[in-house]
Amino acid sequence: MAGPGRDPDQLLSAMEFINPHRPGRTTWSYRVIPASDPRPHPIGHPALPLDVEIVAQGTAMDLSEFHHATFSTSLSVLADGALVHEWYGDRCGPRDLFLGASATKSVLAHLVGVAVRSGALDLATTVGDHLPELRASGYARVPVRALLTMTSGMDWVEDHRDPTGAATALVRTFTAGGSSRALLAGIGARWPPGTRYEYCTADSQVLDWVRERATGAPFRRALADLWRAMGCTEDATVVVDGDGVALAGGGLAAVAADWARVGMLQVDGVLPGGVRLLDPEWVEHASRPSLPFLRPGRLPSALSAHVGFGYHWWPLDDAGTRVSADGSRGQFVYVDRPRRVVVVKTSAWPYSDPAQDRRCRDLSYLALPAIVAATARPATHGGVPR
């Protein structure tokens, strides 16, 4: 990625999304998250082709055309924990790591859910209850729940095309070896918590800081525990700043199959083998919009009209039956909870054109349900466990 002197638009346009941790490819600092050893829960091998018709603005396309239109780098589909379809773009494969960007936020939601289930963290407490370092900032009286729903009310605009903006400054603390938490201490409030939505990676970073203080486990340690519990097959990597603090709002890179495991946990909170990791109530709340202005179609116009916002997951309906993790330039972990189907799509579409970015995202949100429908279509594929 670009260093602090580069154009911020180019900073995101030049991101490495495939194996970004390899030496010479990035100015990020990465740390390894080890895979399970032994590896007890293999996903299996793909068995099905997919016959998908995707209709957008009156035009139909097949899966190959969709991959081309949205710059896909991989597509994996799991049905009830079994891999039923797998595709990779040129020079990509099942052991390559794909940067999830802001899809990392949904992994953070899992870690917060674990902390809540253990009793270490109460969502009704405030940031100031946990972090004396932020008692002089706008975050002091923000409830932890408002961090999860990005309704903190902070004076923040998530615009990485603005060279003087707060979002650019936060990213630069990771590209330049700075202190991201020092930056968080300087953010002020603009609105009362819980009164409006503003997409805010700073909320994610504060949320993880609160979770760490409540549990005693930094992001990398908590993520390693989750990785082992889910039976992940490959090491992952995560970006850290100059203090070793993880970019919990956007820095995780993992193989497609392990991103799919993240999605399977959002189905019902149960791990492979039947062990419950997340409370059923947590999964329901994380999957649903909790306020009217968080419902699908009600978020600010710069975001997709197809989704709302839950607990760092993006619901596609009010009931939370279909949710997605969503990362910059086309990283998706889409979960159809009743059907127990997960679709992982990674991409590398251009960032510099906002209109194209929006078109690719909207097309993806039309395609993902169609892919699930094709996967679960028994007349075509002989039946897939739901």
C-alpha positions in Angstrom: 0.0 0.0 0.0 1.0 3.6 -0.4 3.0 5.5 2.1 2.0 8.7 3.9 3.1 10.9 1.0 0.8 9.3 -1.6 -2.5 10.4 -2.9 -5.1 8.9 -0.6 -7.2 7.8 -3.6 -4.2 5.9 -4.9 -3.7 4.5 -1.4 -6.8 2.4 -1.7 -6.6 1.9 -5.5 -3.2 0.4 -5.1 -4.0 -2.0 -2.3 -2.9 -5.6 -2.6 -5.8 -7.9 -2.0 -4.1 -11.2 -2.8 -1.3 -12.3 -0.5 -0.7 -8.8 0.6 1.7 -9.9 3.3 4.4 -11.1 0.9 7.6 -9.1 1.2 8.0 -6.3 -1.3 4.3 -6.0 -2.0 3.1 -3.6 0.7 4.1 -1.1 3.3 1.7 -2.6 5.9 3.1 -4.5 8.8 1.5 -7.9 9.1 1.4 -10.5 11.9 0.5 -14.2 11.5 -2.6 -15.8 13.0 -1.8 -19.5 13.2 -4.1 -22.2 11.8 -5.4 -25.1 13.8 -2.9 -27.9 14.4 -4.1 -30.6 13.9 -6.7 -29.5 11.4 -9.9 -31.3 12.6 -12.7 -29.9 10.4 -11.9 -30.0 6.7 -14.5 -28.4 4.5 -14.1 -31.0 1.7 -13.9 -30.7 -2.1 -16.3 -28.9 -4.5 -18.8 -31.2 -6.2 -21.2 -29.0 -8.2 -21.2 -26.7 -11.1 -23.5 -23.7 -10.8 -26.0 -22.7 -13.4 -26.8 -19.1 -12.3 -28.8 -16.4 -14.1 -28.2 -12.9 -12.6 -30.6 -10.2 -13.7 -29.7 -6.6 -13.3 -31.5 -3.6 -15.0 -33.2 -6.0 -17.3 -30.1 -7.7 -18.5 -29.3 -11.3 -17.7 -25.7 -12.7 -17.2 -24.2 -16.0 -16.2 -21.6 -16.6 -13.6 -18.7 -16.1 -15.9 -20.0 -12.7 -17.1 -20.6 -11.7 -13.4 -17.0 -12.6 -12.5 -15.8 -10.4 -15.4 -18.1 -7.5 -14.6 -17.2 -7.4 -11.0 -13.5 -8.3 -11.2 -13.9 -11.5 -9.1 -10.7 -13.2 -7.8 -12.5 -16.1 -6.1 -15.9 -17.6 -5.4 -16.6 -20.3 -2.8 -20.0 -21.7 -1.8 -20.7 -23.8 1.3 -23.9 -25.6 2.0 -24.3 -26.8 5.6 -20.6 -26.6 6.1 -19.7 -28.6 2.9 -17.8 -26.9 0.0 -20.0 -27.4 -3.1 -18.5 -24.9 -5.5 -15.1 -23.3 -5.9 -13.7 -21.0 -8.5 -10.5 -18.9 -8.6 -9.3 -16.2 -11.0 -6.0 -16.2 -12.8 -3.0 -17.0 -10.6 -5.2 -17.5 -7.5 -5.9 -20.7 -5.6 -7.2 -22.2 -2.4 -4.0 -21.4 -0.4 -3.9 -17.8 -1.3 -4.8 -15.2 1.3 -7.5 -12.6 0.3 -7.6 -9.3 2.2 -11.1 -8.9 3.5 -10.7 -5.1 4.1 -13.8 -4.1 6.1 -15.2 -7.6 6.0 -12.8 -7.9 9.0 -15.4 -5.9 11.0 -17.7 -8.9 10.9 -15.0 -11.1 12.4 -14.6 -8.5 15.1 -18.3 -8.9 15.8 -17.7 -12.6 16.5 -15.0 -11.7 19.0 -17.2 -9.2 20.7 -20.0 -11.9 20.8 -17.6 -14.3 22.5 -16.7 -11.6 25.1 -20.4 -10.9 25.8 -21.2 -14.7 26.1 -18.3 -15.1 28.7 -19.7 -12.2 30.8 -16.6 -10.1 30.3 -18.4 -7.4 28.4 -21.7 -5.6 28.9 -23.1 -3.7 25.9 -24.8 -1.2 28.1 -21.5 0.0 29.6 -19.8 3.1 28.0 -16.4 3.5 26.4 -15.3 5.7 29.3 -16.2 2.8 31.7 -13.5 0.8 30.0 -11.0 3.2 28.6 -9.7 6.1 30.7 -7.6 7.1 27.7 -10.8 8.2 25.9 -12.6 10.0 28.7 -11.6 13.4 27.3 -12.7 12.4 23.7 -16.1 12.3 22.1 -16.3 8.6 22.8 -16.4 8.9 26.6 -20.2 8.4 27.1 -20.9 6.3 24.0 -22.5 2.9 24.9 -20.6 -0.1 23.6 -23.8 -1.1 21.7 -23.6 2.1 19.7 -20.1 1.2 18.6 -21.5 -2.1 17.3 -24.2 -0.3 15.3 -22.0 2.6 14.2 -24.4 5.1 15.9 -21.7 6.6 18.1 -22.4 10.1 16.9 -18.7 10.9 16.3 -17.6 13.8 14.1 -16.3 11.4 11.4 -16.6 11.1 7.6 -15.4 7.8 6.0 -14.0 9.3 2.9 -10.7 7.8 1.8 -10.6 10.2 -1.2 -10.2 13.2 1.1 -6.5 13.7 1.8 -7.2 15.7 4.9 -10.0 13.5 6.3 -10.0 11.5 9.5 -10.4 8.1 7.6 -7.2 8.8 5.6 -5.4 9.8 8.7 -6.4 6.5 10.4 -5.2 4.4 7.5 -1.9 6.3 7.4 -1.2 5.3 11.0 -0.9 1.8 9.8 1.0 2.5 6.6 3.4 4.8 8.4 4.0 2.9 11.6 2.1 5.4 13.7 -0.2 5.1 16.7 -3.8 4.5 15.8 -5.1 4.8 19.4 -3.5 8.2 19.8 -5.6 9.3 16.8 -8.8 7.9 18.4 -8.3 10.0 21.5 -8.6 13.1 19.4 -12.0 12.4 17.8 -14.9 14.6 19.0 -18.7 14.1 19.1 -21.2 15.6 16.7 -24.5 13.9 17.6 -26.0 12.1 20.6 -25.3 8.4 20.5 -28.0 6.2 19.0 -29.6 9.0 16.9 -28.1 8.5 13.5 -25.8 6.1 11.5 -22.4 7.0 10.1 -20.1 4.4 8.7 -17.0 4.7 10.9 -13.9 2.5 11.1 -12.9 4.4 14.2 -15.9 2.9 15.9 -14.5 -0.5 15.1 -11.1 0.3 16.4 -12.6 1.7 19.7 -14.9 -1.4 19.9 -11.9 -3.7 19.7 -10.0 -1.6 22.3 -12.9 -1.9 24.7 -13.2 -5.7 24.0 -9.4 -6.0 24.7 -9.6 -4.1 27.9 -12.6 -6.1 29.1 -11.2 -9.5 28.3 -7.4 -9.0 28.5 -6.9 -10.5 25.1 -5.6 -8.3 22.2 -7.1 -8.8 18.8 -4.4 -11.1 17.5 -4.7 -13.5 20.5 -8.5 -13.5 20.5 -8.5 -14.1 16.7 -6.0 -16.9 17.1 -8.4 -18.6 19.6 -11.3 -18.1 17.1 -9.2 -19.5 14.3 -8.4 -22.6 16.2 -12.0 -23.1 17.4 -13.3 -22.8 13.8 -10.8 -25.4 12.6 -9.3 -22.9 10.1 -6.9 -24.7 7.7 -4.4 -22.0 6.9 -2.5 -19.2 8.7 -4.1 -15.8 8.3 -2.4 -12.4 8.7 -3.6 -9.1 10.2 -2.2 -5.6 9.8 -0.8 -3.8 12.9 0.3 -0.3 13.5 3.6 0.9 15.0 2.4 0.0 18.5 1.4 -3.6 17.4 -2.4 -2.7 17.5 -4.4 -4.6 14.9 -6.5 -3.0 12.2 -9.6 -4.7 13.6 -11.7 -2.7 11.2 -10.0 -3.8 8.0 -6.7 -5.7 8.2 -7.5 -9.5 8.1 -6.3 -11.6 5.1 -7.3 -15.3 5.0 -8.0 -18.1 2.5 -11.4 -18.2 1.0 -12.4 -21.4 2.9 -11.6 -19.8 6.2 -13.6 -16.7 5.3 -16.4 -19.2 4.6 -16.0 -20.5 8.2 -16.6 -17.0 9.4 -19.9 -17.0 7.6 -20.9 -20.4 8.9 -20.6 -19.2 12.4 -23.1 -16.4 11.7 -25.7 -19.0 10.7 -26.4 -20.0 14.3 -23.3 -19.4 16.4 -22.4 -23.1 16.5 -18.9 -24.4 15.6 -18.2 -27.5 13.6 -18.8 -30.5 15.9 -21.8 -28.8 17.5 -20.0 -26.6 20.1 -21.8 -23.3 20.7 -19.6 -20.2 20.6 -22.1 -17.4 20.2 -25.4 -17.1 22.1 -28.5 -17.5 19.8 -29.7 -14.0 20.9 -26.4 -12.5 19.9 -26.5 -14.0 16.4 -30.1 -12.7 16.0 -29.2 -9.2 17.2 -26.1 -9.1 15.1 -28.0 -10.1 12.0 -30.9 -7.5 12.3 -31.2 -3.8 12.0 -32.0 -2.6 15.6 -33.2 0.9 14.7 -35.6 2.1 11.9 -32.8 4.1 10.2 -30.6 1.0 10.1 -33.0 -1.0 7.9 -32.1 -2.0 4.3 -32.6 0.9 2.0 -32.4 3.5 4.9 -28.6 3.9 5.1 -26.9 7.0 3.6 -27.1 7.1 -0.1 -23.4 6.6 -0.6 -23.9 3.0 0.6 -25.8 0.2 -1.2 -29.6 0.4 -1.0 -29.7 -3.4 -0.7 -28.4 -3.6 2.9 -28.9 -2.3 6.4 -26.7 -2.5 9.4 -26.7 -4.9 12.4 -23.8 -5.6 14.8 -21.0 -5.0 12.2 -22.9 -7.3 9.8 -25.0 -6.0 6.9 -28.6 -7.5 6.8 -30.5 -7.7 3.5 -33.9 -8.0 5.2 -35.5 -6.9 8.5 -35.6 -10.4 9.9 -31.8 -10.9 9.5 -32.2 -14.1 7.5 -29.7 -12.9 4.9 -26.6 -11.0 6.0 -23.2 -10.1 4.6 -19.8 -9.1 5.6 -18.7 -6.4 3.1 -15.2 -5.1 2.4 -13.8 -2.4 0.1 -13.5 -3.3 -3.6 -15.7 -6.3 -3.5 -15.0 -8.6 -0.5 -18.2 -10.5 0.6 -19.1 -13.2 3.0 -22.8 -13.7 2.3 -24.9 -15.8 4.6 -28.3 -17.3 3.9 -29.1 -18.4 7.5 -32.2 -20.5 7.0 -30.6 -22.4 4.1 -27.3 -22.6 5.9 -25.5 -21.5 2.7 -22.4 -19.2 2.7 -21.0 -17.5 -0.4 -17.5 -16.0 -0.3 -16.7 -13.6 -3.2 -13.4 -11.8 -3.3 -12.7 -9.1 -5.9 -10.3 -6.4 -7.0 -12.6 -3.9 -8.7 -11.3 -0.3 -9.1 -11.7 2.1 -6.3 -11.0 5.4 -8.0 -14.4 5.6 -9.7 -17.2 5.9 -7.1 -20.0 5.2 -9.7 -18.3 2.0 -10.8 -17.7 1.0 -7.2 -21.4 1.4 -6.5 -22.5 -0.5 -9.6 -20.2 -3.4 -8.8 -21.5 -3.6 -5.2 -25.2 -3.4 -6.2 -24.6 -6.1 -8.9 -23.0 -8.3 -6.3 -25.9 -7.9 -3.9 -28.2 -9.1 -6.8 -26.0 -12.0 -7.6 -25.3 -13.4 -4.2 -28.9 -14.5 -3.5 -29.1 -15.9 -7.0 -26.0 -18.0 -6.3 -27.6 -19.3 -3.1 -30.8 -20.2 -5.0 -28.8 -22.1 -7.6 -26.9 -24.0 -4.9 -30.1 -25.1 -3.2 -32.0 -26.0 -6.3 -32.6 -29.7 -6.0 -33.9 -30.2 -9.5 -30.7 -29.0 -11.1 -28.0 -30.4 -8.7 -29.6 -33.4 -7.0 -30.1 -31.6 -3.7 -27.9 -29.9 -1.3 -28.3 -30.2 2.5 -30.0 -27.1 3.8 
